[in-house]
Amino acid sequence: MTAQLSVPAPPQGVLRPRSLTDREFNRLAEFIYSECGIKLSTAKKTMLEARLHKRLRTLGLSSYDAYCDYLFTPRGIELELINLIDSVTTNTTEFFREPKHFDVLTNRVLPEFARRAGAGPFRLWSAGCSSGEEPYTLSIVLSEFMARNQGFNFSILATDISTQVLRRAMSGTYPEERVKGVPFEYKKRYMLRGKNTCEGLIRFSKEIKSHIRFERLNFMEEFAFDKPMHVIFCRNVIIYFDRKTQENLLSRFCQCLGPGGHLFIGHSESITGMNLPLEPVAPTVYKRI
């Protein structure tokens, strides 16, 4: 559980803080880059100011300078860093996003894995899972393959840096309009419609949820696994990093993939020119060599 900061209610009549100065923005941008690898250009200054204004009100602080002074204390780093990260990360996702990736997974990667004798459970990592749409989609796709292939089993590790979106993901509950793009047969097999006070919501079945383990993970910290992953989905995440950070991170991903494992990245992302042990097998899909 994330520690919660107990603070007094903001005093009555607190004035709106003056604008975020260039010096304050640079302090915060450098800190965000060092802690989570996200590069904020000066064009993001207005966005950062607007999002942090809510934190100032919550904490009862009267200026961004006071926020910086608090943040950079040991207590501030312990209790406020997560809130800062939640404030600056963008979590745009949907079920079956970039659907051709799931075609490649179903028609190429999984049959190739299934032909290997004694390969054990299929291990997949949804790296940067946001509010859970990607890992639940993957659990549906892999469950469908499992139903057609006796002896196949799988597990999904779903990680994100934001505790706020992880809490939503772990609930497995979404407004009905969020699942409009999910094929009807999958809704019928794997989703339950809420009733009474939960009307208008759907939740995933225990079967689908049982294959997924959610954890918080910051890519800038050390990470390793007891066994190599067979597939890593890290889509529309590295676009927030500079090229050096991208290459370092993808190199670490390759170390987590077993030989012949696959990496899926977003269609707006590229590894062109990077020194990585990967070969392309489909658009934005790569195989560990």
RATA-V875125 format. One record per residue. N is the residue number from 1. RES is the residue in one small letter. PHI is phi as a letter, one per 20 degrees, with the letter a starting at -180 (none if undefined). Layout:
{{N/RES/PHI} {N/RES/PHI}}
//
This chain:
{{1/m/none} {2/t/e} {3/a/f} {4/q/d} {5/l/e} {6/s/e} {7/v/c} {8/p/f} {9/a/f} {10/p/g} {11/p/f} {12/q/f} {13/g/m} {14/v/f} {15/l/f} {16/r/f} {17/p/f} {18/r/f} {19/s/f} {20/l/f} {21/t/f} {22/d/g} {23/r/f} {24/e/f} {25/f/g} {26/n/f} {27/r/f} {28/l/f} {29/a/f} {30/e/f} {31/f/f} {32/i/f} {33/y/f} {34/s/f} {35/e/e} {36/c/c} {37/g/m} {38/i/f} {39/k/e} {40/l/d} {41/s/f} {42/t/f} {43/a/f} {44/k/e} {45/k/f} {46/t/f} {47/m/f} {48/l/f} {49/e/g} {50/a/f} {51/r/f} {52/l/f} {53/h/g} {54/k/f} {55/r/f} {56/l/f} {57/r/f} {58/t/f} {59/l/e} {60/g/m} {61/l/e} {62/s/e} {63/s/b} {64/y/f} {65/d/f} {66/a/f} {67/y/f} {68/c/f} {69/d/g} {70/y/f} {71/l/g} {72/f/e} {73/t/e} {74/p/g} {75/r/f} {76/g/f} {77/i/f} {78/e/f} {79/l/d} {80/e/d} {81/l/g} {82/i/f} {83/n/f} {84/l/f} {85/i/f} {86/d/g} {87/s/f} {88/v/d} {89/t/e} {90/t/d} {91/n/c} {92/t/d} {93/t/b} {94/e/a} {95/f/f} {96/f/l} {97/r/f} {98/e/l} {99/p/f} {100/k/f} {101/h/f} {102/f/f} {103/d/f} {104/v/f} {105/l/f} {106/t/f} {107/n/e} {108/r/c} {109/v/f} {110/l/f} {111/p/f} {112/e/f} {113/f/f} {114/a/f} {115/r/f} {116/r/e} {117/a/f} {118/g/m} {119/a/f} {120/g/n} {121/p/f} {122/f/f} {123/r/d} {124/l/c} {125/w/d} {126/s/e} {127/a/e} {128/g/n} {129/c/e} {130/s/l} {131/s/e} {132/g/o} {133/e/g} {134/e/f} {135/p/f} {136/y/f} {137/t/g} {138/l/f} {139/s/f} {140/i/f} {141/v/f} {142/l/f} {143/s/f} {144/e/f} {145/f/f} {146/m/f} {147/a/f} {148/r/e} {149/n/c} {150/q/g} {151/g/n} {152/f/f} {153/n/b} {154/f/b} {155/s/b} {156/i/c} {157/l/e} {158/a/d} {159/t/c} {160/d/b} {161/i/e} {162/s/e} {163/t/f} {164/q/f} {165/v/f} {166/l/f} {167/r/f} {168/r/f} {169/a/f} {170/m/f} {171/s/f} {172/g/m} {173/t/c} {174/y/b} {175/p/f} {176/e/g} {177/e/f} {178/r/f} {179/v/d} {180/k/g} {181/g/e} {182/v/e} {183/p/g} {184/f/g} {185/e/f} {186/y/f} {187/k/g} {188/k/f} {189/r/e} {190/y/c} {191/m/c} {192/l/c} {193/r/e} {194/g/f} {195/k/c} {196/n/l} {197/t/f} {198/c/d} {199/e/f} {200/g/n} {201/l/d} {202/i/c} {203/r/c} {204/f/f} {205/s/f} {206/k/g} {207/e/f} {208/i/f} {209/k/f} {210/s/f} {211/h/e} {212/i/d} {213/r/d} {214/f/e} {215/e/b} {216/r/e} {217/l/b} {218/n/d} {219/f/f} {220/m/e} {221/e/e} {222/e/f} {223/f/b} {224/a/a} {225/f/c} {226/d/f} {227/k/c} {228/p/f} {229/m/e} {230/h/e} {231/v/b} {232/i/c} {233/f/d} {234/c/c} {235/r/d} {236/n/l} {237/v/d} {238/i/f} {239/i/f} {240/y/e} {241/f/d} {242/d/f} {243/r/f} {244/k/f} {245/t/f} {246/q/g} {247/e/f} {248/n/f} {249/l/f} {250/l/f} {251/s/f} {252/r/f} {253/f/g} {254/c/f} {255/q/f} {256/c/e} {257/l/e} {258/g/f} {259/p/g} {260/g/n} {261/g/f} {262/h/c} {263/l/d} {264/f/d} {265/i/c} {266/g/f} {267/h/f} {268/s/e} {269/e/d} {270/s/b} {271/i/d} {272/t/g} {273/g/n} {274/m/e} {275/n/e} {276/l/c} {277/p/e} {278/l/c} {279/e/c} {280/p/f} {281/v/c} {282/a/a} {283/p/g} {284/t/l} {285/v/c} {286/y/c} {287/k/d} {288/r/f} {289/i/d}}
//
